[in-house]
Amino acid sequence: MSVYIRLVPEALASAEPSGGPLDMQYEDEPGTVTYEYDLHPSGALRILRVSENAPHVVEGFYGPGAWLQVAGTYLRAGSAY
């Protein structure tokens, strides 16, 4: 399942217009790559690109105050802190 994130407006770069929360999407590529997330003990959100027979790759990282909500697949195993 893909991962969807709602960010707080303050998480955007100051050069970008902000009209409210921004939705970020990490879309799965069927048969090759899936995206999963996990939470650091600090509350930071980490997005991982997961491929079969390859190490997980950190695709995105959001501080604990930068995101409001996340939906998708929670990391099953294989990429500890």
C-alpha positions as a Markdown table, in Angstrom:
| # | Residue | x | y | z |
|---|---|---|---|---|
| 1 | Met | 0.0 | 0.0 | 0.0 |
| 2 | Ser | 1.2 | 3.5 | -0.7 |
| 3 | Val | 1.9 | 6.0 | 2.0 |
| 4 | Tyr | 0.0 | 9.3 | 2.4 |
| 5 | Ile | 1.0 | 12.1 | 4.7 |
| 6 | Arg | -0.6 | 15.3 | 5.8 |
| 7 | Leu | 1.9 | 18.0 | 6.7 |
| 8 | Val | 1.5 | 21.1 | 8.8 |
| 9 | Pro | 1.7 | 24.3 | 6.8 |
| 10 | Glu | 4.8 | 25.4 | 8.7 |
| 11 | Ala | 6.7 | 22.3 | 7.4 |
| 12 | Leu | 6.8 | 23.9 | 3.9 |
| 13 | Ala | 9.7 | 25.9 | 2.7 |
| 14 | Ser | 9.1 | 29.7 | 3.2 |
| 15 | Ala | 9.3 | 30.2 | -0.6 |
| 16 | Glu | 6.3 | 27.9 | -1.2 |
| 17 | Pro | 2.8 | 29.3 | -0.9 |
| 18 | Ser | 0.8 | 27.8 | 2.0 |
| 19 | Gly | -3.0 | 27.5 | 2.1 |
| 20 | Gly | -3.2 | 24.8 | 4.7 |
| 21 | Pro | -2.0 | 21.3 | 5.2 |
| 22 | Leu | -0.3 | 19.6 | 2.3 |
| 23 | Asp | -0.8 | 16.1 | 1.3 |
| 24 | Met | 2.3 | 14.1 | 0.3 |
| 25 | Gln | 2.0 | 10.8 | -1.5 |
| 26 | Tyr | 4.5 | 8.0 | -2.0 |
| 27 | Glu | 2.9 | 5.7 | -4.6 |
| 28 | Asp | 3.8 | 2.0 | -4.9 |
| 29 | Glu | 5.1 | 0.7 | -8.2 |
| 30 | Pro | 3.4 | -2.7 | -8.5 |
| 31 | Gly | 5.7 | -5.6 | -8.7 |
| 32 | Thr | 8.9 | -3.6 | -8.0 |
| 33 | Val | 8.7 | -1.1 | -5.1 |
| 34 | Thr | 6.4 | -0.5 | -2.2 |
| 35 | Tyr | 6.5 | 2.3 | 0.4 |
| 36 | Glu | 6.1 | 1.8 | 4.1 |
| 37 | Tyr | 6.6 | 4.0 | 7.1 |
| 38 | Asp | 7.8 | 3.8 | 10.7 |
| 39 | Leu | 8.1 | 6.1 | 13.6 |
| 40 | His | 11.3 | 7.0 | 15.4 |
| 41 | Pro | 11.1 | 7.1 | 19.2 |
| 42 | Ser | 11.2 | 10.9 | 18.9 |
| 43 | Gly | 8.0 | 10.9 | 16.9 |
| 44 | Ala | 9.7 | 11.6 | 13.6 |
| 45 | Leu | 8.1 | 9.9 | 10.6 |
| 46 | Arg | 10.3 | 7.9 | 8.2 |
| 47 | Ile | 9.2 | 6.8 | 4.7 |
| 48 | Leu | 11.0 | 3.7 | 3.3 |
| 49 | Arg | 11.2 | 2.4 | -0.2 |
| 50 | Val | 11.0 | -1.4 | 0.0 |
| 51 | Ser | 12.2 | -3.6 | -2.8 |
| 52 | Glu | 12.4 | -7.4 | -2.7 |
| 53 | Asn | 15.9 | -8.7 | -2.1 |
| 54 | Ala | 17.3 | -5.2 | -1.5 |
| 55 | Pro | 18.0 | -3.1 | 1.5 |
| 56 | His | 15.3 | -0.6 | 2.5 |
| 57 | Val | 16.0 | 3.0 | 1.4 |
| 58 | Val | 15.0 | 6.0 | 3.3 |
| 59 | Glu | 12.9 | 8.1 | 0.9 |
| 60 | Gly | 11.6 | 10.7 | 3.3 |
| 61 | Phe | 11.9 | 11.9 | 6.8 |
| 62 | Tyr | 9.6 | 14.3 | 8.7 |
| 63 | Gly | 10.2 | 15.7 | 12.1 |
| 64 | Pro | 7.7 | 15.2 | 14.9 |
| 65 | Gly | 6.2 | 18.6 | 14.5 |
| 66 | Ala | 6.0 | 18.5 | 10.7 |
| 67 | Trp | 3.2 | 16.0 | 10.1 |
| 68 | Leu | -0.4 | 15.6 | 11.3 |
| 69 | Gln | -1.5 | 12.3 | 9.9 |
| 70 | Val | -0.2 | 9.3 | 8.0 |
| 71 | Ala | -1.9 | 6.4 | 6.3 |
| 72 | Gly | -0.4 | 3.3 | 4.6 |
| 73 | Thr | 1.6 | 0.2 | 5.5 |
| 74 | Tyr | 3.6 | 0.3 | 8.8 |
| 75 | Leu | 7.1 | -1.2 | 8.2 |
| 76 | Arg | 6.8 | -4.9 | 8.9 |
| 77 | Ala | 10.5 | -5.7 | 9.6 |
| 78 | Gly | 14.1 | -5.3 | 8.4 |
| 79 | Ser | 15.1 | -1.7 | 9.0 |
| 80 | Ala | 15.7 | -0.9 | 12.7 |
| 81 | Tyr | 17.1 | 2.4 | 14.0 |
